[in-house]
């Protein structure tokens, strides 16, 4: 005869009580819906498989980047301040319980921390600050292309760039769903934007799976309003990104060693053999002890910065290969 564990007995008793309550509510035509707590160790419905990567790529309180309206050359900083789950706000990752496989299983909502099972999820939004004021740092042409103060119009697309990916670039398109100002909570009286993720657009790109061209070309880098730093060289180039490595000892090149993740950076490549020069702008995607991965966004062409396109990539790769 098989022994029934204490946990199984308790679970069986709970199910029996729930079923009885359901039958009684039907018998007496009660409007009350029985509160059913799902199995905490059970597998998550495949319909909600997208939830884990979205939360892992865009955790609360971490700095990320975004570009509005599919304009990848206009990139701003942002942060996911909260998740809005069925209209309830979650401000801490501690309010999310996972199952044995690490999948989100319960959200703690409301002032009493009531547990909402993922199977009851109807709406999930990412809440970010209204960063429209960052537009003032753009040049005239990019402000005009963006439309002053229009990036967060309801229905617009905001593409979020995760800083959490182990490698490559992770992007998900979202739609501006609502502007809100809360009366209470940690972000009370601040303008917030609710973004609805379009999970079908989620792209987790492994740059190692792309065509990567190895090279060894000196390059000048400069932070915003900073001097050109000559202690770097390009060691490879992939789709829209270059990997640069620091020459010599980091302590000896302290000024050149900063360049933190997300910082904007100017890039100057001079090919002496062909007398070609490329002046580009981008931002630091990843940081290593003596290397940086820089995503290129614009290139100086005809005395103005324009979007870095496929032909520009071909030209830059060819020049580096013939250095």
C-alpha positions in Angstrom: 0.0 0.0 0.0 1.4 3.4 -1.0 2.0 6.0 1.6 0.5 9.4 1.1 2.8 12.3 2.1 1.7 14.9 4.5 1.9 17.6 1.7 -0.3 15.4 -0.6 -2.9 14.9 2.2 -3.1 18.6 2.8 -3.4 19.3 -0.9 -6.1 16.6 -1.2 -8.0 18.1 1.7 -7.8 21.6 0.2 -9.1 20.4 -3.2 -12.0 18.6 -1.5 -12.9 21.7 0.4 -12.6 23.9 -2.7 -14.9 21.5 -4.7 -17.4 21.4 -1.8 -17.4 25.2 -1.7 -17.9 25.4 -5.4 -20.9 22.9 -5.3 -22.4 24.8 -2.4 -22.1 28.2 -4.2 -23.8 26.7 -7.2 -26.5 25.1 -5.1 -27.3 28.4 -3.3 -26.7 30.5 -6.4 -24.0 32.5 -4.7 -22.1 35.1 -6.8 -18.9 34.5 -4.8 -16.1 32.9 -6.9 -14.0 30.4 -5.0 -10.4 31.5 -4.7 -8.3 28.7 -6.2 -4.5 28.6 -5.4 -2.7 26.8 -8.1 0.0 24.1 -7.6 3.2 26.1 -6.8 5.5 23.5 -8.3 3.4 22.9 -11.4 4.5 23.7 -14.9 3.4 27.1 -16.4 1.0 27.1 -19.2 2.8 27.6 -22.5 0.7 30.6 -23.3 2.6 32.5 -20.7 6.1 31.3 -21.7 6.9 34.8 -22.9 6.6 36.2 -19.4 9.9 34.9 -18.0 12.2 36.2 -20.8 10.5 39.6 -20.6 11.0 39.9 -16.9 14.5 38.5 -17.1 15.5 40.9 -19.8 13.7 44.0 -18.3 13.9 43.5 -14.5 12.7 46.3 -12.2 15.2 49.0 -11.2 17.8 48.4 -13.9 18.9 50.9 -16.5 18.0 50.1 -20.1 17.9 52.0 -23.4 15.1 52.6 -25.9 14.5 54.2 -29.2 11.1 55.6 -30.3 9.1 55.0 -33.5 11.6 52.5 -35.0 14.2 55.3 -35.1 17.2 53.3 -34.0 19.5 56.2 -34.5 17.8 58.1 -31.6 18.5 56.2 -28.4 17.7 57.3 -24.8 18.2 55.9 -21.3 15.2 54.5 -19.4 14.3 52.2 -16.5 11.5 49.8 -15.8 10.0 51.2 -12.5 7.1 48.9 -12.2 5.0 46.1 -13.8 1.3 46.7 -14.0 -0.4 43.3 -13.6 -4.2 43.3 -14.1 -4.1 47.0 -13.1 -2.0 46.4 -10.0 1.4 47.9 -9.6 4.4 45.8 -8.6 7.6 47.8 -7.6 9.9 45.0 -6.4 11.2 41.7 -7.9 10.5 40.3 -4.4 6.8 40.5 -5.3 7.2 37.8 -7.9 7.3 34.1 -6.7 8.7 31.5 -9.1 8.0 27.8 -9.4 10.6 25.0 -9.2 11.7 25.7 -12.8 12.3 29.4 -12.2 9.2 30.5 -14.1 7.1 33.4 -12.6 4.2 31.6 -10.9 2.6 34.2 -8.5 2.4 38.0 -8.3 1.9 39.6 -4.9 -0.6 42.4 -5.5 -2.5 44.8 -3.3 -1.7 46.2 0.1 -2.2 42.7 1.6 0.1 41.0 -0.8 -2.6 38.7 -2.2 -1.1 36.1 -4.6 -2.3 36.2 -8.2 -1.4 33.1 -10.2 0.1 33.6 -13.6 -2.8 31.7 -15.2 -5.1 34.6 -14.0 -3.0 37.1 -15.9 -5.0 39.3 -18.2 -2.8 42.4 -18.7 0.9 42.9 -18.2 2.6 46.3 -18.8 6.0 47.8 -18.3 5.9 51.1 -16.5 8.7 53.6 -17.4 9.3 57.3 -16.6 8.3 59.9 -19.0 11.7 60.9 -20.5 10.5 63.4 -23.0 12.8 66.0 -21.6 15.8 64.1 -22.9 14.8 65.3 -26.4 16.4 68.6 -25.6 19.9 67.0 -25.9 19.2 66.1 -29.6 20.3 68.2 -32.5 17.7 70.0 -34.5 17.4 67.4 -37.3 16.8 64.5 -34.9 14.3 66.5 -32.9 12.4 67.3 -36.0 12.5 63.7 -37.2 11.1 62.6 -33.8 8.5 65.3 -33.5 8.8 67.4 -30.4 7.2 65.9 -27.3 5.4 63.2 -29.4 7.4 60.0 -28.8 5.1 58.9 -26.0 1.8 59.5 -27.8 -0.6 56.7 -27.1 -0.2 54.0 -29.8 3.4 54.9 -30.6 6.1 52.2 -30.7 8.9 52.2 -28.2 11.7 49.6 -28.7 13.3 48.6 -25.5 17.0 47.5 -25.5 17.9 45.3 -22.6 21.1 45.6 -20.7 20.7 42.1 -19.2 21.4 39.9 -22.1 24.4 37.5 -21.6 25.5 38.3 -25.1 24.4 40.2 -28.2 21.4 42.6 -28.2 17.9 41.9 -26.9 15.1 44.1 -28.1 11.3 44.1 -27.7 8.9 46.5 -29.3 6.2 47.9 -27.0 3.2 50.1 -27.6 2.4 53.2 -25.5 -0.8 52.2 -23.8 -1.4 55.0 -21.2 0.0 58.1 -19.5 -0.5 58.0 -15.7 0.3 60.0 -12.6 -0.1 58.1 -9.3 -1.4 59.7 -6.1 0.6 57.4 -3.9 3.4 54.9 -3.9 7.2 55.3 -4.5 6.7 57.2 -7.7 3.7 59.4 -6.7 3.2 62.6 -8.6 5.6 61.6 -11.4 4.6 61.3 -15.1 4.8 57.6 -16.0 4.2 55.7 -19.2 2.6 52.2 -19.4 4.0 50.1 -22.2 2.4 47.0 -23.6 5.0 44.5 -24.8 4.6 43.0 -28.2 6.1 39.6 -27.4 6.1 38.5 -31.1 8.8 41.1 -31.8 11.1 40.0 -29.0 14.6 39.4 -30.4 17.4 37.9 -28.4 20.3 38.1 -30.8 23.5 36.1 -30.3 26.2 38.2 -32.0 28.4 35.2 -32.2 25.9 33.7 -34.7 26.4 36.6 -37.0 29.1 37.3 -39.5 32.1 38.6 -37.4 35.1 40.1 -39.2 38.3 40.1 -37.2 40.7 43.0 -37.7 43.4 45.0 -35.9 42.9 48.7 -36.7 43.7 51.7 -34.5 40.7 53.8 -33.6 40.0 57.1 -31.8 37.2 57.2 -29.2 35.6 60.1 -27.4 32.9 60.4 -24.8 30.4 63.3 -25.1 32.2 66.6 -25.2 35.5 64.7 -24.3 38.8 64.6 -26.1 39.8 61.9 -28.6 41.4 58.9 -26.9 44.0 57.0 -28.9 44.6 53.9 -26.8 42.1 51.7 -28.6 42.0 49.4 -31.6 39.1 47.6 -33.4 39.5 43.9 -33.0 36.3 42.8 -34.8 33.1 44.1 -36.4 29.7 42.4 -36.7 26.2 43.7 -37.6 26.2 47.4 -36.6 28.7 46.8 -33.7 32.4 47.0 -33.3 34.5 45.4 -30.5 37.4 47.7 -29.4 40.3 46.7 -27.1 42.5 48.8 -24.9 46.2 49.0 -25.7 48.6 48.6 -22.8 47.9 48.7 -19.0 44.5 50.0 -17.8 46.1 52.1 -15.1 48.4 53.8 -17.5 45.4 54.7 -19.8 42.9 55.6 -17.1 41.3 58.4 -19.1 40.7 56.0 -21.9 39.5 53.2 -19.7 36.2 54.7 -18.5 33.5 54.4 -21.2 30.8 52.8 -19.0 27.9 50.7 -20.4 25.2 52.9 -22.1 27.5 55.9 -22.5 27.4 57.7 -25.8 30.7 57.5 -27.7 32.1 59.0 -30.9 34.3 56.8 -33.1 37.0 58.0 -35.6 38.5 55.5 -38.0 41.3 56.6 -40.3 42.5 54.2 -43.0 45.9 55.6 -44.1 46.3 53.2 -47.0 43.2 54.3 -48.8 42.9 57.8 -47.1 39.4 56.9 -46.0 37.9 58.3 -42.8 34.8 57.3 -40.9 33.4 59.4 -38.1 30.6 57.6 -36.3 28.5 57.8 -33.1 27.1 55.0 -31.0 26.8 53.7 -27.5 28.6 51.1 -25.3 26.5 47.9 -25.3 28.8 45.7 -23.2 31.9 46.3 -21.1 34.8 43.9 -20.4 38.0 44.6 -18.4 40.0 45.8 -21.4 37.3 45.8 -24.2 34.0 47.4 -25.2 31.3 46.5 -27.6 30.0 49.7 -29.3 26.8 49.7 -31.3 27.0 52.1 -34.2 23.9 54.3 -34.8 25.0 57.3 -37.0 27.7 58.2 -39.4 28.9 61.7 -40.5 28.0 62.0 -44.2 27.8 65.3 -46.1 28.6 67.3 -43.0 25.8 65.9 -40.9 25.2 62.7 -38.9 22.8 60.3 -40.6 21.6 56.8 -39.8 24.2 54.1 -40.1 22.8 51.9 -42.9 23.7 48.6 -44.6 25.8 50.2 -47.3 27.8 52.1 -44.6 28.4 48.7 -42.9 29.7 47.2 -46.2 32.0 50.2 -46.7 33.4 50.2 -43.2 34.0 46.4 -43.2 35.8 46.6 -46.6 38.0 49.5 -45.4 38.9 47.6 -42.2 39.8 44.4 -44.2 42.1 46.5 -46.5 43.8 48.4 -43.7 
